Protein backbone atom coordinates (compact mmCIF):
# COMPACT_ATOMS: atom_id res chain seq x y z
CA UNK A 1 0.00 0.00 0.00
CA UNK A 2 1.42 3.36 -1.02
CA UNK A 3 1.95 5.94 1.68
CA UNK A 4 0.42 9.43 1.07
CA UNK A 5 2.86 11.89 -0.34
CA UNK A 6 4.58 14.40 1.93
CA UNK A 7 2.40 17.25 0.59
CA UNK A 8 -0.81 15.31 1.25
CA UNK A 9 0.28 14.56 4.80
CA UNK A 10 1.51 18.05 5.66
CA UNK A 11 -1.07 20.22 3.90
CA UNK A 12 -3.98 19.59 6.32
CA UNK A 13 -1.80 20.49 9.30
CA UNK A 14 -0.58 23.64 7.57
CA UNK A 15 -4.13 24.74 6.76
CA UNK A 16 -5.18 24.16 10.36
CA UNK A 17 -2.27 26.25 11.58
CA UNK A 18 -3.17 29.13 9.25
CA UNK A 19 -6.76 29.01 10.43
CA UNK A 20 -5.67 29.24 14.04
CA UNK A 21 -3.39 32.20 13.32
CA UNK A 22 -4.94 34.24 10.50
CA UNK A 23 -2.68 36.54 8.55
CA UNK A 24 -3.33 40.27 8.67
CA UNK A 25 -2.38 42.61 5.88
CA UNK A 26 0.26 45.18 6.73
CA UNK A 27 -1.15 48.68 7.30
CA UNK A 28 -1.46 50.54 4.01
CA UNK A 29 0.45 53.81 3.64
CA UNK A 30 -1.75 56.62 2.34
CA UNK A 31 0.99 59.25 2.39
CA UNK A 32 4.78 59.27 2.44
CA UNK A 33 6.84 62.45 2.44
CA UNK A 34 10.62 62.49 2.05
CA UNK A 35 10.87 66.31 1.87
CA UNK A 36 13.06 66.26 -1.22
CA UNK A 37 11.51 69.68 -1.81
CA UNK A 38 8.81 71.81 -0.26
CA UNK A 39 5.42 70.97 -1.76
CA UNK A 40 3.17 74.02 -1.36
CA UNK A 41 0.22 71.97 -2.63
CA UNK A 42 0.57 69.66 0.39
CA UNK A 43 1.69 71.95 3.24
CA UNK A 44 0.21 75.22 4.52
CA UNK A 45 2.50 77.51 6.53
CA UNK A 46 1.23 79.96 9.15
CA UNK A 47 4.21 81.92 10.50
CA UNK A 48 4.05 84.71 13.05
CA UNK A 49 6.12 87.61 11.66
CA UNK A 50 8.86 89.34 13.58
CA UNK A 51 10.53 92.65 12.88
CA UNK A 52 13.03 91.05 10.50
CA UNK A 53 10.83 88.80 8.36
CA UNK A 54 7.82 88.99 6.09
CA UNK A 55 4.82 86.78 6.99
CA UNK A 56 4.97 83.44 5.21
CA UNK A 57 1.94 81.79 3.63
CA UNK A 58 1.18 78.79 1.47
CA UNK A 59 1.41 80.97 -1.60
CA UNK A 60 4.71 82.62 -0.70
CA UNK A 61 6.75 79.45 -0.11
CA UNK A 62 7.82 77.15 -2.90
CA UNK A 63 10.36 74.44 -3.49
CA UNK A 64 13.09 77.04 -3.99
CA UNK A 65 12.60 78.75 -0.62
CA UNK A 66 15.91 79.60 1.00
CA UNK A 67 16.96 79.72 4.59
CA UNK A 68 17.23 83.48 4.42
CA UNK A 69 13.73 84.14 3.09
CA UNK A 70 11.51 81.65 4.90
CA UNK A 71 11.06 80.07 8.34
CA UNK A 72 10.22 76.79 6.56
CA UNK A 73 12.42 75.09 4.00
CA UNK A 74 13.80 71.68 3.04
CA UNK A 75 17.40 70.58 3.44
CA UNK A 76 18.81 67.12 2.70
CA UNK A 77 15.42 65.43 2.79
CA UNK A 78 14.31 67.19 5.97
CA UNK A 79 11.63 69.78 6.55
CA UNK A 80 13.23 72.56 8.61
CA UNK A 81 11.24 74.79 10.97
CA UNK A 82 13.51 77.76 11.65
CA UNK A 83 11.53 80.52 13.27
CA UNK A 84 12.00 83.37 15.72
CA UNK A 85 8.32 83.22 16.75
CA UNK A 86 5.22 81.06 16.43
CA UNK A 87 4.93 78.66 13.50
CA UNK A 88 2.40 76.08 12.31
CA UNK A 89 2.73 73.86 9.24
CA UNK A 90 -0.54 72.15 8.35
CA UNK A 91 -0.90 69.07 6.20
CA UNK A 92 -3.53 70.08 3.63
CA UNK A 93 -5.41 66.80 3.87
CA UNK A 94 -8.49 65.86 5.88
CA UNK A 95 -7.82 62.61 7.74
CA UNK A 96 -10.66 60.21 8.51
CA UNK A 97 -11.07 56.77 10.02
CA UNK A 98 -8.29 54.91 11.83
CA UNK A 99 -4.72 55.82 11.08
CA UNK A 100 -1.17 56.21 12.37
CA UNK A 101 1.10 59.22 11.79
CA UNK A 102 4.87 58.75 12.20
CA UNK A 103 7.90 60.97 11.68
CA UNK A 104 11.35 61.70 13.08
CA UNK A 105 11.81 65.12 14.66
CA UNK A 106 14.92 66.79 16.11
CA UNK A 107 15.20 70.03 18.09
CA UNK A 108 18.54 71.56 17.15
CA UNK A 109 21.00 73.31 19.41
CA UNK A 110 24.11 74.05 17.34
CA UNK A 111 24.61 77.78 17.59
CA UNK A 112 21.99 78.93 15.08
CA UNK A 113 20.22 82.26 15.61
CA UNK A 114 16.93 80.54 16.52
CA UNK A 115 18.39 77.47 18.22
CA UNK A 116 16.54 76.81 21.47
CA UNK A 117 15.63 73.50 23.09
CA UNK A 118 11.88 73.95 23.36
CA UNK A 119 8.49 73.27 21.80
CA UNK A 120 8.36 70.01 19.89
CA UNK A 121 4.63 70.52 19.40
CA UNK A 122 1.90 69.12 17.17
CA UNK A 123 -1.85 69.44 16.48
CA UNK A 124 -4.11 66.64 15.24
CA UNK A 125 -7.80 65.93 14.78
CA UNK A 126 -8.01 69.68 14.29
CA UNK A 127 -10.95 71.51 12.73
CA UNK A 128 -13.02 74.65 13.02
CA UNK A 129 -14.99 74.87 16.24
CA UNK A 130 -18.12 72.71 16.31
CA UNK A 131 -17.62 71.31 12.80
CA UNK A 132 -16.82 67.74 13.93
CA UNK A 133 -13.91 67.55 11.52
CA UNK A 134 -15.73 68.95 8.51
CA UNK A 135 -14.18 72.44 8.26
CA UNK A 136 -10.42 73.01 7.94
CA UNK A 137 -8.57 74.82 10.76
CA UNK A 138 -6.51 77.04 8.45
CA UNK A 139 -6.32 80.82 8.62
CA UNK A 140 -4.20 81.56 11.70
CA UNK A 141 -1.33 84.02 11.77
CA UNK A 142 1.05 81.70 13.61
CA UNK A 143 0.28 83.24 17.02
CA UNK A 144 -0.42 80.49 19.52
CA UNK A 145 -3.58 82.22 20.71
CA UNK A 146 -5.08 82.05 17.20
CA UNK A 147 -5.69 78.34 17.67
CA UNK A 148 -7.78 78.69 20.84
CA UNK A 149 -10.92 78.87 18.69
CA UNK A 150 -10.32 75.41 17.16
CA UNK A 151 -11.24 71.89 18.19
CA UNK A 152 -8.07 69.77 18.32
CA UNK A 153 -5.62 67.64 20.29
CA UNK A 154 -2.29 69.21 21.20
CA UNK A 155 0.92 67.60 22.46
CA UNK A 156 3.61 70.06 23.50
CA UNK A 157 6.90 68.39 24.39
CA UNK A 158 9.40 70.58 26.26
CA UNK A 159 7.36 73.77 26.15
CA UNK A 160 8.07 76.97 28.04
CA UNK A 161 11.81 76.71 27.61
CA UNK A 162 11.84 72.92 28.11
CA UNK A 163 10.11 72.99 31.49
CA UNK A 164 6.72 71.41 30.67
CA UNK A 165 5.30 68.61 28.55
CA UNK A 166 1.54 68.95 28.12
CA UNK A 167 -1.44 67.26 26.50
CA UNK A 168 -4.52 69.34 25.78
CA UNK A 169 -7.86 68.91 24.07
CA UNK A 170 -8.90 72.28 22.70
CA UNK A 171 -12.66 72.84 22.80
CA UNK A 172 -12.95 76.08 20.87
CA UNK A 173 -12.55 78.29 23.93
CA UNK A 174 -9.56 79.96 25.53
CA UNK A 175 -9.66 77.36 28.34
CA UNK A 176 -7.54 74.84 26.37
CA UNK A 177 -8.39 71.98 28.79
CA UNK A 178 -5.28 70.27 30.13
CA UNK A 179 -5.46 66.46 30.08
CA UNK A 180 -1.94 65.64 31.33
CA UNK A 181 1.32 67.35 32.26
CA UNK A 182 4.90 66.34 33.08
CA UNK A 183 7.67 68.57 34.41
CA UNK A 184 10.57 66.20 35.15
CA UNK A 185 13.58 65.52 32.89
CA UNK A 186 12.55 62.06 31.60
CA UNK A 187 9.59 63.73 29.88
CA UNK A 188 11.42 66.81 28.59
CA UNK A 189 13.60 67.34 25.51
CA UNK A 190 17.17 66.42 24.72
CA UNK A 191 18.96 68.67 22.27
CA UNK A 192 19.87 67.20 18.87
CA UNK A 193 18.13 63.90 19.61
CA UNK A 194 16.13 62.40 16.69
CA UNK A 195 12.79 61.57 18.32
CA UNK A 196 10.51 59.09 16.60
CA UNK A 197 6.97 60.40 16.94
CA UNK A 198 3.91 58.18 16.59
CA UNK A 199 0.29 59.34 16.78
CA UNK A 200 -2.51 56.77 16.67
CA UNK A 201 -6.21 57.35 16.04
CA UNK A 202 -8.41 54.25 16.26
CA UNK A 203 -11.44 52.74 17.96
CA UNK A 204 -9.75 52.98 21.37
CA UNK A 205 -9.23 56.73 21.03
CA UNK A 206 -5.97 58.54 20.34
CA UNK A 207 -2.47 57.99 21.68
CA UNK A 208 0.87 59.79 21.43
CA UNK A 209 4.25 58.02 21.63
CA UNK A 210 7.82 59.30 21.64
CA UNK A 211 10.60 56.82 20.86
CA UNK A 212 8.09 54.04 21.51
CA UNK A 213 7.23 55.34 24.97
CA UNK A 214 3.54 56.10 25.60
CA UNK A 215 3.14 59.74 26.66
CA UNK A 216 -0.55 60.58 26.28
CA UNK A 217 -3.91 58.95 25.59
CA UNK A 218 -7.52 60.06 25.27
CA UNK A 219 -10.60 57.85 25.05
CA UNK A 220 -13.52 58.13 22.62
CA UNK A 221 -15.63 59.82 21.53
CA UNK A 222 -13.38 61.55 19.01
CA UNK A 223 -14.22 63.85 16.10
CA UNK A 224 -15.14 62.07 12.89
CA UNK A 225 -12.13 63.59 11.12
CA UNK A 226 -9.57 66.38 11.31
CA UNK A 227 -6.30 67.87 10.12
CA UNK A 228 -2.70 67.44 11.32
CA UNK A 229 -0.09 70.15 11.85
CA UNK A 230 3.45 70.64 13.12
CA UNK A 231 3.68 73.42 15.69
CA UNK A 232 6.67 75.23 17.18
CA UNK A 233 7.94 78.58 18.38
CA UNK A 234 11.34 80.27 18.55
CA UNK A 235 13.45 77.23 17.66
CA UNK A 236 15.06 75.30 14.81
CA UNK A 237 13.85 71.76 14.17
CA UNK A 238 14.07 69.11 11.47
CA UNK A 239 11.39 66.62 10.44
CA UNK A 240 12.10 63.50 8.37
CA UNK A 241 10.46 60.28 7.16
CA UNK A 242 6.85 61.43 7.49
CA UNK A 243 4.16 58.88 6.77
CA UNK A 244 0.50 58.10 7.44
CA UNK A 245 -0.83 54.56 7.43
CA UNK A 246 -4.37 53.21 7.58
CA UNK A 247 -5.16 51.06 10.63
CA UNK A 248 -7.91 48.45 11.03
C-alpha positions in Angstrom: 0.0 0.0 0.0 1.4 3.4 -1.0 2.0 5.9 1.7 0.4 9.4 1.1 2.9 11.9 -0.3 4.6 14.4 1.9 2.4 17.2 0.6 -0.8 15.3 1.2 0.3 14.6 4.8 1.5 18.0 5.7 -1.1 20.2 3.9 -4.0 19.6 6.3 -1.8 20.5 9.3 -0.6 23.6 7.6 -4.1 24.7 6.8 -5.2 24.2 10.4 -2.3 26.3 11.6 -3.2 29.1 9.2 -6.8 29.0 10.4 -5.7 29.2 14.0 -3.4 32.2 13.3 -4.9 34.2 10.5 -2.7 36.5 8.5 -3.3 40.3 8.7 -2.4 42.6 5.9 0.3 45.2 6.7 -1.2 48.7 7.3 -1.5 50.5 4.0 0.5 53.8 3.6 -1.7 56.6 2.3 1.0 59.3 2.4 4.8 59.3 2.4 6.8 62.5 2.4 10.6 62.5 2.1 10.9 66.3 1.9 13.1 66.3 -1.2 11.5 69.7 -1.8 8.8 71.8 -0.3 5.4 71.0 -1.8 3.2 74.0 -1.4 0.2 72.0 -2.6 0.6 69.7 0.4 1.7 72.0 3.2 0.2 75.2 4.5 2.5 77.5 6.5 1.2 80.0 9.2 4.2 81.9 10.5 4.1 84.7 13.0 6.1 87.6 11.7 8.9 89.3 13.6 10.5 92.7 12.9 13.0 91.0 10.5 10.8 88.8 8.4 7.8 89.0 6.1 4.8 86.8 7.0 5.0 83.4 5.2 1.9 81.8 3.6 1.2 78.8 1.5 1.4 81.0 -1.6 4.7 82.6 -0.7 6.7 79.4 -0.1 7.8 77.1 -2.9 10.4 74.4 -3.5 13.1 77.0 -4.0 12.6 78.8 -0.6 15.9 79.6 1.0 17.0 79.7 4.6 17.2 83.5 4.4 13.7 84.1 3.1 11.5 81.6 4.9 11.1 80.1 8.3 10.2 76.8 6.6 12.4 75.1 4.0 13.8 71.7 3.0 17.4 70.6 3.4 18.8 67.1 2.7 15.4 65.4 2.8 14.3 67.2 6.0 11.6 69.8 6.5 13.2 72.6 8.6 11.2 74.8 11.0 13.5 77.8 11.6 11.5 80.5 13.3 12.0 83.4 15.7 8.3 83.2 16.8 5.2 81.1 16.4 4.9 78.7 13.5 2.4 76.1 12.3 2.7 73.9 9.2 -0.5 72.2 8.4 -0.9 69.1 6.2 -3.5 70.1 3.6 -5.4 66.8 3.9 -8.5 65.9 5.9 -7.8 62.6 7.7 -10.7 60.2 8.5 -11.1 56.8 10.0 -8.3 54.9 11.8 -4.7 55.8 11.1 -1.2 56.2 12.4 1.1 59.2 11.8 4.9 58.8 12.2 7.9 61.0 11.7 11.3 61.7 13.1 11.8 65.1 14.7 14.9 66.8 16.1 15.2 70.0 18.1 18.5 71.6 17.1 21.0 73.3 19.4 24.1 74.1 17.3 24.6 77.8 17.6 22.0 78.9 15.1 20.2 82.3 15.6 16.9 80.5 16.5 18.4 77.5 18.2 16.5 76.8 21.5 15.6 73.5 23.1 11.9 73.9 23.4 8.5 73.3 21.8 8.4 70.0 19.9 4.6 70.5 19.4 1.9 69.1 17.2 -1.8 69.4 16.5 -4.1 66.6 15.2 -7.8 65.9 14.8 -8.0 69.7 14.3 -10.9 71.5 12.7 -13.0 74.7 13.0 -15.0 74.9 16.2 -18.1 72.7 16.3 -17.6 71.3 12.8 -16.8 67.7 13.9 -13.9 67.6 11.5 -15.7 68.9 8.5 -14.2 72.4 8.3 -10.4 73.0 7.9 -8.6 74.8 10.8 -6.5 77.0 8.4 -6.3 80.8 8.6 -4.2 81.6 11.7 -1.3 84.0 11.8 1.0 81.7 13.6 0.3 83.2 17.0 -0.4 80.5 19.5 -3.6 82.2 20.7 -5.1 82.0 17.2 -5.7 78.3 17.7 -7.8 78.7 20.8 -10.9 78.9 18.7 -10.3 75.4 17.2 -11.2 71.9 18.2 -8.1 69.8 18.3 -5.6 67.6 20.3 -2.3 69.2 21.2 0.9 67.6 22.5 3.6 70.1 23.5 6.9 68.4 24.4 9.4 70.6 26.3 7.4 73.8 26.1 8.1 77.0 28.0 11.8 76.7 27.6 11.8 72.9 28.1 10.1 73.0 31.5 6.7 71.4 30.7 5.3 68.6 28.6 1.5 69.0 28.1 -1.4 67.3 26.5 -4.5 69.3 25.8 -7.9 68.9 24.1 -8.9 72.3 22.7 -12.7 72.8 22.8 -13.0 76.1 20.9 -12.5 78.3 23.9 -9.6 80.0 25.5 -9.7 77.4 28.3 -7.5 74.8 26.4 -8.4 72.0 28.8 -5.3 70.3 30.1 -5.5 66.5 30.1 -1.9 65.6 31.3 1.3 67.3 32.3 4.9 66.3 33.1 7.7 68.6 34.4 10.6 66.2 35.2 13.6 65.5 32.9 12.5 62.1 31.6 9.6 63.7 29.9 11.4 66.8 28.6 13.6 67.3 25.5 17.2 66.4 24.7 19.0 68.7 22.3 19.9 67.2 18.9 18.1 63.9 19.6 16.1 62.4 16.7 12.8 61.6 18.3 10.5 59.1 16.6 7.0 60.4 16.9 3.9 58.2 16.6 0.3 59.3 16.8 -2.5 56.8 16.7 -6.2 57.4 16.0 -8.4 54.3 16.3 -11.4 52.7 18.0 -9.7 53.0 21.4 -9.2 56.7 21.0 -6.0 58.5 20.3 -2.5 58.0 21.7 0.9 59.8 21.4 4.2 58.0 21.6 7.8 59.3 21.6 10.6 56.8 20.9 8.1 54.0 21.5 7.2 55.3 25.0 3.5 56.1 25.6 3.1 59.7 26.7 -0.6 60.6 26.3 -3.9 59.0 25.6 -7.5 60.1 25.3 -10.6 57.8 25.0 -13.5 58.1 22.6 -15.6 59.8 21.5 -13.4 61.5 19.0 -14.2 63.8 16.1 -15.1 62.1 12.9 -12.1 63.6 11.1 -9.6 66.4 11.3 -6.3 67.9 10.1 -2.7 67.4 11.3 -0.1 70.2 11.9 3.4 70.6 13.1 3.7 73.4 15.7 6.7 75.2 17.2 7.9 78.6 18.4 11.3 80.3 18.6 13.4 77.2 17.7 15.1 75.3 14.8 13.8 71.8 14.2 14.1 69.1 11.5 11.4 66.6 10.4 12.1 63.5 8.4 10.5 60.3 7.2 6.8 61.4 7.5 4.2 58.9 6.8 0.5 58.1 7.4 -0.8 54.6 7.4 -4.4 53.2 7.6 -5.2 51.1 10.6 -7.9 48.5 11.0 
